[in-house]
Amino acid sequence: MKNCIIGVDAGGTKTLVTAFTLNREEILSKEGLSGTLAENQEQNKKHIVSTIDDVYETIKKDYNCVYMQLGISGLGAYNDVHQFQEELVNRYDTTVKLANDAELALYSIIKDQHDEGILILAGTGSACFGIKNQQVSLVGGWGHLLGDEGGAYHVAIQALRQIIDEEDNNRPHSELSTVILNHLELDTSFDLKKYVYNNEKSTIAKLSKLISIQAEQGNSAAVKLLEEAGNDLANFVYKTHKKLDMGKDVLIGMRGSLIQKSSHAKHSFTNYVKHLLPNPQLVTDDIQPIIGAYYMAKRQLDEGGF
């Protein structure tokens, strides 16, 4: 029976589970529902386990899972991390390690070739993770109630707050506000409260796609929101670089739908990072964060003699 690694990327929108050979060849990949532990913790834990089961049960006749590496959004908000880890160890009878999803994504950048790097993660939420000689630092990643500046949810909420501000100040709705209200099929801005408090974070975050489309069509309010998001993310990188006293040629990667798919956010981020740091080495590939799970596991297995 061949050995394999199972990687898990549990984010605010979806959970991705992939089984790899020890040579990084993909065996099987399955996608499930939200796996963030920043909200709906017990439900989303079930989403994670269910998606792992889909992969594990399919391959177990041919492959022996020797290491399972999870990267979970909102892990720091969960009180029973050790218990969850033990549940997974007992369920799958293998070594299991849990990490923040930002750390997972960082290893998709540095792979097994570098010992220093920074990863900015901007999907539904946002976080910046840095590593230097095995010393790690997380900036941001506070979740949507405390921060998440630069993430899709934050961008969406900022747009909705503009609608509220227009209402409170008796101003006509801007073009962007009108587009959003029509898209949500809301008759008045007062219906926003029902929308926000009756939908999950991942649903609200999807409004950022509409905002990106509006920005591409030249809507100045949408452009401003995305440029501000890019600047927020660049500031996270600067703080991480400073905390770890990193070198001037530091490797910087970008992961997450907002920073990778919004040209305005990405352009703003890139320009501001180059302004803040002396000689940043920006990695522009689009390798999926799940690859980081493979490299995290492989480093541990190599140290253990596999």
C-alpha positions as CSV (number, residue, x, y, z in Angstrom):
1,M,0.0,0.0,0.0
2,K,1.3,3.4,-0.9
3,N,1.7,6.3,1.5
4,C,-0.1,9.6,1.1
5,I,-0.6,13.0,2.7
6,I,-4.0,14.6,3.1
7,G,-4.3,18.4,3.1
8,V,-7.3,20.4,4.2
9,D,-7.9,24.1,3.5
10,A,-11.0,25.1,5.5
11,G,-12.0,28.7,4.6
12,G,-15.0,30.9,5.1
13,T,-16.6,30.0,1.8
14,K,-15.6,26.4,1.3
15,T,-13.5,23.4,2.5
16,L,-11.1,21.8,0.1
17,V,-9.5,18.4,0.9
18,T,-6.8,16.9,-1.3
19,A,-4.8,13.7,-1.1
20,F,-1.2,13.8,-2.4
21,T,1.4,11.2,-3.0
22,L,4.7,11.9,-1.2
23,N,5.9,13.3,-4.6
24,R,3.1,15.9,-4.6
25,E,1.0,14.2,-7.3
26,E,-2.7,14.8,-6.7
27,I,-4.6,11.6,-6.0
28,L,-8.1,13.0,-5.2
29,S,-9.7,16.3,-4.3
30,K,-13.1,17.1,-2.9
31,E,-14.8,20.4,-2.1
32,G,-17.3,20.9,0.8
33,L,-19.1,23.7,2.6
34,S,-17.6,26.4,4.8
35,G,-15.0,25.2,7.4
36,T,-14.2,28.4,9.2
37,L,-14.3,28.2,13.0
38,A,-14.9,32.0,13.3
39,E,-18.6,31.2,13.3
40,N,-21.1,28.3,13.4
41,Q,-18.3,26.2,14.9
42,E,-20.0,22.9,15.4
43,Q,-21.7,23.0,12.1
44,N,-18.5,23.9,10.2
45,K,-16.5,21.2,12.1
46,K,-19.0,18.7,10.6
47,H,-18.4,20.2,7.2
48,I,-14.6,19.7,7.6
49,V,-15.0,16.1,8.8
50,S,-17.5,15.3,6.1
51,T,-15.3,16.5,3.3
52,I,-12.2,14.7,4.7
53,D,-14.4,11.5,4.9
54,D,-15.2,11.9,1.2
55,V,-11.5,11.7,0.3
56,Y,-10.3,9.3,3.0
57,E,-13.0,6.7,2.4
58,T,-12.4,6.7,-1.3
59,I,-8.7,6.2,-1.2
60,K,-8.1,4.1,1.9
61,K,-8.1,0.8,0.0
62,D,-5.1,1.9,-2.0
63,Y,-3.3,4.5,0.2
64,N,-2.2,4.8,3.8
65,C,-2.5,8.4,5.1
66,V,0.7,9.0,7.0
67,Y,0.1,12.7,7.7
68,M,-2.9,15.0,7.7
69,Q,-2.3,18.8,7.7
70,L,-5.2,21.1,8.2
71,G,-5.3,24.9,7.7
72,I,-8.4,26.4,9.2
73,S,-9.8,29.9,9.0
74,G,-10.7,31.2,12.5
75,L,-8.8,28.5,14.3
76,G,-7.7,31.0,17.0
77,A,-11.4,31.6,17.9
78,Y,-11.9,28.0,18.7
79,N,-11.4,26.9,22.3
80,D,-11.1,23.1,21.9
81,V,-8.3,22.9,19.2
82,H,-6.5,20.0,21.0
83,Q,-9.8,18.1,21.4
84,F,-10.6,18.5,17.8
85,Q,-7.1,17.3,16.8
86,E,-7.5,14.2,19.0
87,E,-10.9,13.5,17.4
88,L,-9.3,13.5,14.0
89,V,-6.4,11.4,15.1
90,N,-8.8,8.8,16.5
91,R,-11.0,8.9,13.5
92,Y,-8.3,8.6,10.8
93,D,-5.5,6.8,12.8
94,T,-2.8,9.1,11.6
95,T,-0.7,12.1,12.6
96,V,-2.8,15.2,12.5
97,K,-1.7,18.8,12.7
98,L,-3.9,21.9,12.8
99,A,-2.8,25.4,11.7
100,N,-4.2,28.7,10.7
101,D,-5.2,28.8,7.0
102,A,-2.8,31.7,6.5
103,E,0.1,29.5,7.6
104,L,-1.0,26.9,5.1
105,A,-1.1,29.4,2.3
106,L,2.3,30.8,3.3
107,Y,3.9,27.3,2.7
108,S,2.4,27.3,-0.7
109,I,4.8,30.3,-1.3
110,I,8.0,29.2,0.4
111,K,7.5,25.5,-0.3
112,D,10.6,23.6,0.8
113,Q,13.0,26.1,-0.7
114,H,12.9,29.1,1.7
115,D,12.9,29.8,5.4
116,E,11.7,33.4,5.3
117,G,8.6,34.8,3.7
118,I,5.3,36.7,4.0
119,L,1.9,35.7,2.9
120,I,-1.1,38.1,2.6
121,L,-4.4,36.2,2.6
122,A,-7.4,38.1,1.4
123,G,-10.5,36.0,0.7
124,T,-13.6,36.2,2.8
125,G,-11.5,37.5,5.6
126,S,-7.9,38.7,5.8
127,A,-4.6,37.9,7.6
128,C,-0.9,38.2,7.1
129,F,1.4,35.4,8.1
130,G,5.2,35.7,8.3
131,I,8.0,33.2,9.0
132,K,11.7,33.7,9.6
133,N,13.9,30.8,10.7
134,Q,10.8,29.0,12.2
135,Q,9.7,32.1,14.1
136,V,6.2,33.0,13.0
137,S,4.0,36.1,13.3
138,L,0.4,36.6,12.5
139,V,-0.9,40.2,11.8
140,G,-4.6,40.6,11.3
141,G,-6.7,37.5,11.2
142,W,-8.9,38.9,14.0
143,G,-12.1,37.9,12.3
144,H,-15.0,39.9,10.9
145,L,-16.2,41.3,14.3
146,L,-12.8,42.8,15.2
147,G,-11.1,43.5,11.9
148,D,-10.5,41.6,8.6
149,E,-9.7,44.8,6.8
150,G,-8.9,44.1,3.1
151,G,-11.0,41.0,3.0
152,A,-14.1,40.5,0.8
153,Y,-16.5,40.7,3.8
154,H,-15.0,43.9,5.0
155,V,-15.2,45.5,1.5
156,A,-18.9,44.5,1.3
157,I,-19.7,45.9,4.7
158,Q,-18.0,49.2,3.9
159,A,-20.2,49.5,0.8
160,L,-23.3,48.8,2.8
161,R,-22.2,51.3,5.4
162,Q,-22.0,53.9,2.6
163,I,-25.7,53.2,1.9
164,I,-26.5,53.7,5.5
165,D,-24.5,56.9,5.6
166,E,-26.4,58.2,2.6
167,E,-29.7,57.4,4.3
168,D,-28.8,59.0,7.6
169,N,-27.6,62.2,5.9
170,N,-30.6,62.4,3.6
171,R,-28.4,62.2,0.5
172,P,-29.4,60.4,-2.7
173,H,-27.9,57.0,-3.2
174,S,-24.8,56.8,-5.3
175,E,-24.6,54.7,-8.4
176,L,-22.8,51.9,-6.5
177,S,-25.4,52.0,-3.7
178,T,-28.2,51.8,-6.2
179,V,-26.6,48.9,-8.0
180,I,-26.2,47.0,-4.7
181,L,-29.8,47.6,-3.6
182,N,-31.1,46.4,-7.0
183,H,-28.8,43.4,-6.9
184,L,-30.1,42.4,-3.5
185,E,-33.7,43.2,-4.6
186,L,-34.2,45.5,-1.6
187,D,-36.9,48.1,-1.8
188,T,-35.3,50.5,0.6
189,S,-32.0,50.9,2.5
190,F,-33.9,50.0,5.7
191,D,-34.1,46.4,4.4
192,L,-30.3,46.2,4.7
193,K,-30.6,45.3,8.4
194,K,-32.6,42.2,7.6
195,Y,-30.2,41.2,4.8
196,V,-27.1,41.5,7.0
197,Y,-28.4,39.9,10.1
198,N,-30.1,37.0,8.3
199,N,-27.2,36.0,6.1
200,E,-23.9,34.3,6.8
201,K,-20.6,36.1,6.4
202,S,-19.7,34.1,3.3
203,T,-22.9,35.2,1.6
204,I,-22.4,38.9,2.3
205,A,-18.7,38.7,1.2
206,K,-19.9,37.7,-2.3
207,L,-21.0,41.3,-2.8
208,S,-17.3,42.1,-3.3
209,K,-17.6,40.4,-6.7
210,L,-20.3,42.9,-7.7
211,I,-18.1,45.7,-6.4
212,S,-15.2,44.4,-8.5
213,I,-17.3,44.3,-11.6
214,Q,-18.4,47.9,-10.9
215,A,-14.8,49.0,-10.5
216,E,-13.8,47.4,-13.8
217,Q,-16.7,49.4,-15.4
218,G,-15.2,52.7,-14.0
219,N,-17.3,53.2,-10.9
220,S,-15.2,55.5,-8.8
221,A,-16.8,54.5,-5.4
222,A,-16.1,50.8,-6.1
223,V,-12.5,51.6,-7.2
224,K,-11.9,53.5,-4.0
225,L,-13.2,50.6,-1.8
226,L,-10.9,48.1,-3.5
227,E,-7.9,50.5,-3.5
228,E,-8.4,51.0,0.3
229,A,-8.5,47.2,0.7
230,G,-5.2,46.9,-1.1
231,N,-3.6,49.5,1.1
232,D,-4.9,47.8,4.2
233,L,-3.3,44.6,3.1
234,A,0.0,46.3,2.3
235,N,0.1,47.7,5.8
236,F,-0.3,44.2,7.2
237,V,2.7,43.1,5.2
238,Y,4.7,46.1,6.5
239,K,3.8,45.3,10.1
240,T,4.8,41.7,9.7
241,H,8.1,42.6,8.1
242,K,8.9,44.9,11.0
243,K,7.8,42.4,13.7
244,L,10.1,39.7,12.4
245,D,13.0,42.0,11.4
246,M,13.0,40.5,7.9
247,G,15.5,41.1,5.1
248,K,15.0,43.6,2.4
249,D,14.5,41.0,-0.4
250,V,11.7,39.2,1.4
251,L,9.5,36.9,-0.5
252,I,5.9,38.0,-0.5
253,G,3.0,36.0,-1.8
254,M,-0.7,36.7,-2.3
255,R,-3.6,34.3,-1.8
256,G,-7.3,34.6,-1.7
257,S,-10.0,35.6,-4.2
258,L,-10.1,39.3,-3.5
259,I,-6.3,40.0,-3.8
260,Q,-5.9,37.7,-6.8
261,K,-9.0,38.5,-8.8
262,S,-9.6,42.2,-8.2
263,S,-7.1,44.1,-10.4
264,H,-7.7,47.3,-8.5
265,A,-7.0,45.8,-5.0
266,K,-4.0,43.9,-6.4
267,H,-2.5,47.0,-8.1
268,S,-3.0,49.1,-5.0
269,F,-1.5,46.5,-2.8
270,T,1.6,46.0,-5.1
271,N,2.3,49.7,-5.4
272,Y,2.0,50.4,-1.7
273,V,4.1,47.4,-0.7
274,K,6.9,48.6,-3.0
275,H,6.6,52.0,-1.4
276,L,6.8,50.6,2.2
277,L,9.5,48.0,1.7
278,P,13.0,48.4,0.1
279,N,13.0,45.5,-2.3
280,P,10.1,43.1,-1.9
281,Q,10.1,40.0,-4.1
282,L,6.4,39.6,-5.1
283,V,5.3,36.1,-6.0
284,T,2.6,36.3,-8.6
285,D,1.8,32.6,-9.3
286,D,-1.7,31.2,-8.6
287,I,-0.8,28.0,-6.9
288,Q,-3.6,27.0,-4.6
289,P,-3.1,27.3,-0.8
290,I,-3.9,23.6,-0.4
291,I,-0.4,22.9,-1.8
292,G,0.9,24.5,1.4
293,A,-0.5,21.6,3.4
294,Y,1.6,19.2,1.3
295,Y,4.8,21.2,2.0
296,M,4.1,21.6,5.7
297,A,3.5,17.8,6.0
298,K,6.5,16.9,3.8
299,R,8.9,19.0,5.9
300,Q,7.7,17.1,9.1
301,L,7.9,13.7,7.4
302,D,11.4,14.4,6.0
303,E,12.6,15.4,9.5
304,G,11.1,12.1,10.7
305,G,12.9,10.0,8.1
306,F,10.2,9.3,5.6
